[in-house]
Protein backbone atom coordinates (compact mmCIF):
# COMPACT_ATOMS: atom_id res chain seq x y z
CA UNK A 1 0.00 0.00 0.00
CA UNK A 2 1.39 3.40 -0.96
CA UNK A 3 -0.98 5.23 1.38
CA UNK A 4 -1.23 4.43 5.06
CA UNK A 5 -4.80 3.32 5.80
CA UNK A 6 -6.81 5.64 8.03
CA UNK A 7 -9.45 3.26 9.30
CA UNK A 8 -7.58 -0.05 9.01
CA UNK A 9 -4.46 -1.80 10.13
CA UNK A 10 -2.86 -3.78 7.31
CA UNK A 11 -0.08 -6.31 7.77
CA UNK A 12 1.23 -8.82 5.26
CA UNK A 13 3.27 -11.80 6.39
CA UNK A 14 3.68 -15.43 5.30
CA UNK A 15 1.43 -14.93 2.23
CA UNK A 16 -1.44 -13.64 4.41
CA UNK A 17 -2.88 -10.13 4.53
CA UNK A 18 -4.25 -9.24 7.96
CA UNK A 19 -6.91 -6.52 7.62
CA UNK A 20 -8.15 -5.04 10.91
CA UNK A 21 -10.99 -2.53 11.05
CA UNK A 22 -9.43 0.01 13.39
CA UNK A 23 -12.20 2.11 14.94
CA UNK A 24 -12.48 0.48 18.38
CA UNK A 25 -13.92 3.66 19.94
CA UNK A 26 -16.81 3.35 17.44
CA UNK A 27 -17.01 -0.43 17.82
CA UNK A 28 -15.48 -0.56 14.30
CA UNK A 29 -18.69 0.75 12.72
CA UNK A 30 -18.86 1.12 8.96
CA UNK A 31 -19.42 4.39 7.13
CA UNK A 32 -18.85 5.53 3.55
CA UNK A 33 -15.21 6.47 4.19
CA UNK A 34 -14.46 3.13 5.86
CA UNK A 35 -16.05 1.20 3.00
CA UNK A 36 -14.22 3.26 0.37
CA UNK A 37 -10.89 2.59 2.05
CA UNK A 38 -11.61 -1.13 2.33
CA UNK A 39 -12.46 -1.22 -1.37
CA UNK A 40 -9.04 0.26 -2.18
CA UNK A 41 -7.27 -2.21 0.08
CA UNK A 42 -9.03 -5.16 -1.54
CA UNK A 43 -8.21 -3.92 -5.04
CA UNK A 44 -4.53 -3.70 -4.13
CA UNK A 45 -4.42 -7.11 -2.45
CA UNK A 46 -6.15 -8.76 -5.39
CA UNK A 47 -3.23 -7.82 -7.62
CA UNK A 48 -0.50 -8.57 -5.05
CA UNK A 49 1.06 -11.89 -6.05
CA UNK A 50 2.68 -12.23 -2.62
CA UNK A 51 -0.74 -12.35 -0.96
CA UNK A 52 -2.51 -15.70 -1.16
CA UNK A 53 -5.22 -15.14 1.46
CA UNK A 54 -6.83 -12.64 3.83
CA UNK A 55 -7.89 -12.61 7.48
CA UNK A 56 -10.39 -9.83 8.25
CA UNK A 57 -11.09 -8.86 11.86
CA UNK A 58 -11.89 -5.93 14.14
CA UNK A 59 -9.69 -3.99 16.55
CA UNK A 60 -10.22 -4.45 20.28
CA UNK A 61 -12.01 -7.23 22.10
CA UNK A 62 -15.60 -5.99 21.86
CA UNK A 63 -16.53 -5.86 18.19
CA UNK A 64 -15.75 -7.31 14.79
CA UNK A 65 -17.94 -4.62 13.25
CA UNK A 66 -20.96 -3.54 15.29
CA UNK A 67 -22.95 -2.28 12.31
CA UNK A 68 -23.12 0.91 10.30
CA UNK A 69 -22.51 4.42 11.59
CA UNK A 70 -26.17 5.32 12.15
CA UNK A 71 -25.49 9.04 12.47
CA UNK A 72 -24.58 9.03 8.79
CA UNK A 73 -28.08 7.80 7.90
CA UNK A 74 -30.00 10.69 9.46
CA UNK A 75 -29.88 13.09 6.54
CA UNK A 76 -29.98 10.56 3.68
CA UNK A 77 -32.67 10.76 1.04
CA UNK A 78 -34.01 7.59 -0.57
CA UNK A 79 -31.76 8.18 -3.58
CA UNK A 80 -28.70 8.60 -1.36
CA UNK A 81 -29.61 5.46 0.57
CA UNK A 82 -29.91 3.50 -2.68
CA UNK A 83 -26.47 4.70 -3.78
CA UNK A 84 -25.02 3.78 -0.38
CA UNK A 85 -26.41 0.27 -0.69
CA UNK A 86 -25.25 -0.06 -4.31
CA UNK A 87 -21.70 1.10 -3.67
CA UNK A 88 -21.38 -0.93 -0.49
CA UNK A 89 -22.57 -4.09 -2.20
CA UNK A 90 -20.65 -3.71 -5.45
CA UNK A 91 -17.38 -2.22 -4.22
CA UNK A 92 -16.93 -4.15 -0.97
CA UNK A 93 -19.36 -7.00 -0.28
CA UNK A 94 -19.41 -8.42 -3.79
CA UNK A 95 -15.65 -7.95 -4.07
CA UNK A 96 -15.15 -10.03 -0.94
CA UNK A 97 -17.69 -12.61 -2.06
CA UNK A 98 -15.99 -13.10 -5.42
CA UNK A 99 -12.41 -12.49 -4.26
CA UNK A 100 -10.14 -15.00 -6.05
CA UNK A 101 -8.12 -15.72 -2.90
CA UNK A 102 -9.47 -17.21 0.34
CA UNK A 103 -10.92 -14.63 2.75
CA UNK A 104 -11.67 -15.61 6.35
CA UNK A 105 -13.63 -13.42 8.76
CA UNK A 106 -12.24 -13.69 12.30
CA UNK A 107 -15.30 -12.59 14.28
CA UNK A 108 -13.87 -11.39 17.58
CA UNK A 109 -16.99 -9.77 19.05
CA UNK A 110 -20.21 -8.11 17.92
CA UNK A 111 -20.99 -8.61 14.23
CA UNK A 112 -24.21 -6.70 13.73
CA UNK A 113 -25.98 -5.25 10.71
CA UNK A 114 -23.38 -4.27 8.15
CA UNK A 115 -20.78 -6.05 10.25
CA UNK A 116 -22.53 -9.40 9.88
CA UNK A 117 -23.06 -8.65 6.20
CA UNK A 118 -19.32 -8.04 5.89
CA UNK A 119 -18.58 -11.36 7.57
CA UNK A 120 -21.12 -13.20 5.40
CA UNK A 121 -19.44 -11.84 2.27
CA UNK A 122 -16.21 -13.61 3.29
CA UNK A 123 -15.66 -17.21 2.20
CA UNK A 124 -15.31 -18.65 5.70
CA UNK A 125 -16.23 -17.40 9.18
CA UNK A 126 -14.46 -18.31 12.43
CA UNK A 127 -16.01 -16.87 15.59
CA UNK A 128 -14.78 -16.28 19.11
CA UNK A 129 -17.00 -18.01 21.64
CA UNK A 130 -17.79 -14.50 22.93
CA UNK A 131 -19.11 -13.27 19.56
CA UNK A 132 -22.70 -12.14 19.01
CA UNK A 133 -24.32 -11.82 15.59
CA UNK A 134 -27.49 -10.29 14.24
CA UNK A 135 -29.26 -8.08 11.71
CA UNK A 136 -31.15 -5.49 13.81
CA UNK A 137 -32.11 -3.13 10.98
CA UNK A 138 -35.88 -3.53 11.39
CA UNK A 139 -35.47 -1.84 14.80
CA UNK A 140 -34.55 1.29 12.82
CA UNK A 141 -37.40 0.96 10.35
CA UNK A 142 -35.16 -0.30 7.52
CA UNK A 143 -33.90 -3.64 6.26
CA UNK A 144 -30.38 -4.96 5.63
CA UNK A 145 -28.84 -3.17 2.64
CA UNK A 146 -25.46 -4.81 2.08
CA UNK A 147 -26.69 -8.22 0.93
CA UNK A 148 -27.97 -9.55 4.24
CA UNK A 149 -31.43 -10.53 2.97
CA UNK A 150 -29.79 -12.66 0.27
CA UNK A 151 -26.72 -14.17 1.93
CA UNK A 152 -28.21 -15.04 5.32
CA UNK A 153 -30.87 -17.41 3.85
CA UNK A 154 -28.14 -19.12 1.80
CA UNK A 155 -26.23 -19.87 4.98
CA UNK A 156 -28.92 -20.63 7.57
CA UNK A 157 -32.07 -21.29 5.53
CA UNK A 158 -35.11 -19.12 4.91
CA UNK A 159 -36.88 -19.75 8.21
CA UNK A 160 -33.97 -18.94 10.51
CA UNK A 161 -32.96 -15.99 8.33
CA UNK A 162 -36.43 -14.47 8.53
CA UNK A 163 -36.53 -15.07 12.29
CA UNK A 164 -33.24 -13.23 12.74
CA UNK A 165 -34.21 -10.39 10.41
CA UNK A 166 -37.78 -9.93 11.66
CA UNK A 167 -36.94 -10.07 15.39
CA UNK A 168 -33.69 -8.17 15.00
CA UNK A 169 -32.30 -10.22 17.88
CA UNK A 170 -28.72 -11.41 18.26
CA UNK A 171 -27.60 -15.01 18.41
CA UNK A 172 -24.50 -16.25 20.18
CA UNK A 173 -21.57 -18.06 18.60
CA UNK A 174 -22.83 -21.53 19.54
CA UNK A 175 -26.17 -20.90 17.80
CA UNK A 176 -24.36 -19.43 14.82
CA UNK A 177 -22.30 -22.62 14.53
CA UNK A 178 -25.38 -24.82 14.88
CA UNK A 179 -27.14 -22.97 12.06
CA UNK A 180 -24.11 -22.92 9.75
CA UNK A 181 -23.55 -19.19 9.96
CA UNK A 182 -19.97 -19.76 11.11
CA UNK A 183 -17.59 -22.63 10.36
CA UNK A 184 -15.86 -22.80 13.74
CA UNK A 185 -16.21 -21.43 17.26
CA UNK A 186 -12.99 -21.13 19.27
CA UNK A 187 -11.64 -19.36 22.33
CA UNK A 188 -10.59 -15.73 21.81
CA UNK A 189 -6.94 -16.70 22.08
CA UNK A 190 -7.27 -19.28 19.31
CA UNK A 191 -9.19 -17.10 16.87
CA UNK A 192 -6.41 -15.85 14.60
CA UNK A 193 -4.34 -19.04 14.82
CA UNK A 194 -7.35 -21.10 13.72
CA UNK A 195 -7.74 -18.86 10.67
CA UNK A 196 -4.02 -19.14 9.95
CA UNK A 197 -4.12 -22.95 10.10
CA UNK A 198 -7.00 -23.03 7.61
CA UNK A 199 -5.13 -20.75 5.22
CA UNK A 200 -1.91 -22.76 5.58
CA UNK A 201 -3.77 -25.85 4.35
CA UNK A 202 -5.10 -23.89 1.39
CA UNK A 203 -1.66 -22.51 0.53
CA UNK A 204 -0.50 -26.07 -0.09
CA UNK A 205 -3.10 -26.45 -2.83
CA UNK A 206 -3.29 -24.99 -6.33
CA UNK A 207 -4.10 -21.27 -6.14
CA UNK A 208 -5.48 -21.28 -9.68
CA UNK A 209 -7.77 -24.19 -8.83
CA UNK A 210 -8.92 -22.46 -5.63
CA UNK A 211 -9.75 -19.29 -7.56
CA UNK A 212 -11.81 -21.29 -10.04
CA UNK A 213 -13.56 -23.20 -7.26
CA UNK A 214 -14.59 -19.93 -5.61
CA UNK A 215 -15.87 -18.59 -8.94
CA UNK A 216 -17.88 -21.69 -9.85
CA UNK A 217 -19.40 -22.16 -6.39
CA UNK A 218 -20.56 -18.53 -6.50
CA UNK A 219 -22.07 -18.93 -9.95
CA UNK A 220 -24.00 -21.96 -8.75
CA UNK A 221 -25.48 -19.92 -5.90
CA UNK A 222 -26.19 -16.75 -7.87
CA UNK A 223 -27.17 -18.31 -11.19
CA UNK A 224 -28.12 -21.94 -10.46
CA UNK A 225 -29.05 -22.71 -14.06
CA UNK A 226 -25.44 -22.08 -15.10
CA UNK A 227 -23.65 -23.85 -12.26
CA UNK A 228 -23.17 -27.33 -13.69
CA UNK A 229 -22.12 -26.10 -17.12
CA UNK A 230 -19.61 -23.68 -15.58
CA UNK A 231 -18.21 -26.50 -13.48
CA UNK A 232 -17.72 -28.70 -16.54
CA UNK A 233 -15.98 -25.89 -18.44
CA UNK A 234 -13.72 -25.02 -15.50
CA UNK A 235 -12.92 -28.67 -14.85
CA UNK A 236 -11.87 -29.13 -18.47
CA UNK A 237 -9.89 -25.89 -18.61
CA UNK A 238 -7.88 -26.98 -15.55
CA UNK A 239 -6.35 -29.81 -17.61
CA UNK A 240 -4.41 -27.22 -19.61
CA UNK A 241 -2.86 -25.52 -16.58
CA UNK A 242 0.68 -25.97 -15.23
CA UNK A 243 -0.80 -26.68 -11.80
CA UNK A 244 -2.66 -29.72 -13.15
CA UNK A 245 0.49 -31.13 -14.69
CA UNK A 246 2.46 -30.54 -11.47
CA UNK A 247 -0.32 -31.95 -9.29
CA UNK A 248 -0.70 -35.16 -11.28
CA UNK A 249 3.06 -35.64 -11.63
CA UNK A 250 3.56 -35.15 -7.90
CA UNK A 251 0.78 -37.63 -7.13
CA UNK A 252 2.28 -40.28 -9.39
CA UNK A 253 5.76 -39.65 -8.00
CA UNK A 254 4.39 -39.84 -4.44
CA UNK A 255 5.64 -36.40 -3.44
CA UNK A 256 4.07 -33.11 -2.41
CA UNK A 257 3.23 -30.81 -5.35
CA UNK A 258 5.17 -27.58 -5.82
CA UNK A 259 2.47 -25.17 -6.98
C-alpha positions in Angstrom: 0.0 0.0 0.0 1.4 3.4 -1.0 -1.0 5.2 1.4 -1.2 4.4 5.1 -4.8 3.3 5.8 -6.8 5.6 8.0 -9.4 3.3 9.3 -7.6 -0.1 9.0 -4.5 -1.8 10.1 -2.9 -3.8 7.3 -0.1 -6.3 7.8 1.2 -8.8 5.3 3.3 -11.8 6.4 3.7 -15.4 5.3 1.4 -14.9 2.2 -1.4 -13.6 4.4 -2.9 -10.1 4.5 -4.3 -9.2 8.0 -6.9 -6.5 7.6 -8.1 -5.0 10.9 -11.0 -2.5 11.1 -9.4 0.0 13.4 -12.2 2.1 14.9 -12.5 0.5 18.4 -13.9 3.7 19.9 -16.8 3.3 17.4 -17.0 -0.4 17.8 -15.5 -0.6 14.3 -18.7 0.7 12.7 -18.9 1.1 9.0 -19.4 4.4 7.1 -18.8 5.5 3.6 -15.2 6.5 4.2 -14.5 3.1 5.9 -16.0 1.2 3.0 -14.2 3.3 0.4 -10.9 2.6 2.0 -11.6 -1.1 2.3 -12.5 -1.2 -1.4 -9.0 0.3 -2.2 -7.3 -2.2 0.1 -9.0 -5.2 -1.5 -8.2 -3.9 -5.0 -4.5 -3.7 -4.1 -4.4 -7.1 -2.5 -6.1 -8.8 -5.4 -3.2 -7.8 -7.6 -0.5 -8.6 -5.0 1.1 -11.9 -6.0 2.7 -12.2 -2.6 -0.7 -12.3 -1.0 -2.5 -15.7 -1.2 -5.2 -15.1 1.5 -6.8 -12.6 3.8 -7.9 -12.6 7.5 -10.4 -9.8 8.2 -11.1 -8.9 11.9 -11.9 -5.9 14.1 -9.7 -4.0 16.6 -10.2 -4.4 20.3 -12.0 -7.2 22.1 -15.6 -6.0 21.9 -16.5 -5.9 18.2 -15.7 -7.3 14.8 -17.9 -4.6 13.3 -21.0 -3.5 15.3 -22.9 -2.3 12.3 -23.1 0.9 10.3 -22.5 4.4 11.6 -26.2 5.3 12.1 -25.5 9.0 12.5 -24.6 9.0 8.8 -28.1 7.8 7.9 -30.0 10.7 9.5 -29.9 13.1 6.5 -30.0 10.6 3.7 -32.7 10.8 1.0 -34.0 7.6 -0.6 -31.8 8.2 -3.6 -28.7 8.6 -1.4 -29.6 5.5 0.6 -29.9 3.5 -2.7 -26.5 4.7 -3.8 -25.0 3.8 -0.4 -26.4 0.3 -0.7 -25.3 -0.1 -4.3 -21.7 1.1 -3.7 -21.4 -0.9 -0.5 -22.6 -4.1 -2.2 -20.7 -3.7 -5.4 -17.4 -2.2 -4.2 -16.9 -4.2 -1.0 -19.4 -7.0 -0.3 -19.4 -8.4 -3.8 -15.7 -8.0 -4.1 -15.2 -10.0 -0.9 -17.7 -12.6 -2.1 -16.0 -13.1 -5.4 -12.4 -12.5 -4.3 -10.1 -15.0 -6.1 -8.1 -15.7 -2.9 -9.5 -17.2 0.3 -10.9 -14.6 2.7 -11.7 -15.6 6.4 -13.6 -13.4 8.8 -12.2 -13.7 12.3 -15.3 -12.6 14.3 -13.9 -11.4 17.6 -17.0 -9.8 19.1 -20.2 -8.1 17.9 -21.0 -8.6 14.2 -24.2 -6.7 13.7 -26.0 -5.2 10.7 -23.4 -4.3 8.1 -20.8 -6.1 10.2 -22.5 -9.4 9.9 -23.1 -8.7 6.2 -19.3 -8.0 5.9 -18.6 -11.4 7.6 -21.1 -13.2 5.4 -19.4 -11.8 2.3 -16.2 -13.6 3.3 -15.7 -17.2 2.2 -15.3 -18.6 5.7 -16.2 -17.4 9.2 -14.5 -18.3 12.4 -16.0 -16.9 15.6 -14.8 -16.3 19.1 -17.0 -18.0 21.6 -17.8 -14.5 22.9 -19.1 -13.3 19.6 -22.7 -12.1 19.0 -24.3 -11.8 15.6 -27.5 -10.3 14.2 -29.3 -8.1 11.7 -31.2 -5.5 13.8 -32.1 -3.1 11.0 -35.9 -3.5 11.4 -35.5 -1.8 14.8 -34.6 1.3 12.8 -37.4 1.0 10.3 -35.2 -0.3 7.5 -33.9 -3.6 6.3 -30.4 -5.0 5.6 -28.8 -3.2 2.6 -25.5 -4.8 2.1 -26.7 -8.2 0.9 -28.0 -9.6 4.2 -31.4 -10.5 3.0 -29.8 -12.7 0.3 -26.7 -14.2 1.9 -28.2 -15.0 5.3 -30.9 -17.4 3.9 -28.1 -19.1 1.8 -26.2 -19.9 5.0 -28.9 -20.6 7.6 -32.1 -21.3 5.5 -35.1 -19.1 4.9 -36.9 -19.8 8.2 -34.0 -18.9 10.5 -33.0 -16.0 8.3 -36.4 -14.5 8.5 -36.5 -15.1 12.3 -33.2 -13.2 12.7 -34.2 -10.4 10.4 -37.8 -9.9 11.7 -36.9 -10.1 15.4 -33.7 -8.2 15.0 -32.3 -10.2 17.9 -28.7 -11.4 18.3 -27.6 -15.0 18.4 -24.5 -16.3 20.2 -21.6 -18.1 18.6 -22.8 -21.5 19.5 -26.2 -20.9 17.8 -24.4 -19.4 14.8 -22.3 -22.6 14.5 -25.4 -24.8 14.9 -27.1 -23.0 12.1 -24.1 -22.9 9.7 -23.6 -19.2 10.0 -20.0 -19.8 11.1 -17.6 -22.6 10.4 -15.9 -22.8 13.7 -16.2 -21.4 17.3 -13.0 -21.1 19.3 -11.6 -19.4 22.3 -10.6 -15.7 21.8 -6.9 -16.7 22.1 -7.3 -19.3 19.3 -9.2 -17.1 16.9 -6.4 -15.9 14.6 -4.3 -19.0 14.8 -7.3 -21.1 13.7 -7.7 -18.9 10.7 -4.0 -19.1 10.0 -4.1 -22.9 10.1 -7.0 -23.0 7.6 -5.1 -20.8 5.2 -1.9 -22.8 5.6 -3.8 -25.8 4.4 -5.1 -23.9 1.4 -1.7 -22.5 0.5 -0.5 -26.1 -0.1 -3.1 -26.4 -2.8 -3.3 -25.0 -6.3 -4.1 -21.3 -6.1 -5.5 -21.3 -9.7 -7.8 -24.2 -8.8 -8.9 -22.5 -5.6 -9.8 -19.3 -7.6 -11.8 -21.3 -10.0 -13.6 -23.2 -7.3 -14.6 -19.9 -5.6 -15.9 -18.6 -8.9 -17.9 -21.7 -9.8 -19.4 -22.2 -6.4 -20.6 -18.5 -6.5 -22.1 -18.9 -9.9 -24.0 -22.0 -8.7 -25.5 -19.9 -5.9 -26.2 -16.7 -7.9 -27.2 -18.3 -11.2 -28.1 -21.9 -10.5 -29.1 -22.7 -14.1 -25.4 -22.1 -15.1 -23.6 -23.8 -12.3 -23.2 -27.3 -13.7 -22.1 -26.1 -17.1 -19.6 -23.7 -15.6 -18.2 -26.5 -13.5 -17.7 -28.7 -16.5 -16.0 -25.9 -18.4 -13.7 -25.0 -15.5 -12.9 -28.7 -14.9 -11.9 -29.1 -18.5 -9.9 -25.9 -18.6 -7.9 -27.0 -15.5 -6.4 -29.8 -17.6 -4.4 -27.2 -19.6 -2.9 -25.5 -16.6 0.7 -26.0 -15.2 -0.8 -26.7 -11.8 -2.7 -29.7 -13.1 0.5 -31.1 -14.7 2.5 -30.5 -11.5 -0.3 -31.9 -9.3 -0.7 -35.2 -11.3 3.1 -35.6 -11.6 3.6 -35.1 -7.9 0.8 -37.6 -7.1 2.3 -40.3 -9.4 5.8 -39.6 -8.0 4.4 -39.8 -4.4 5.6 -36.4 -3.4 4.1 -33.1 -2.4 3.2 -30.8 -5.3 5.2 -27.6 -5.8 2.5 -25.2 -7.0 
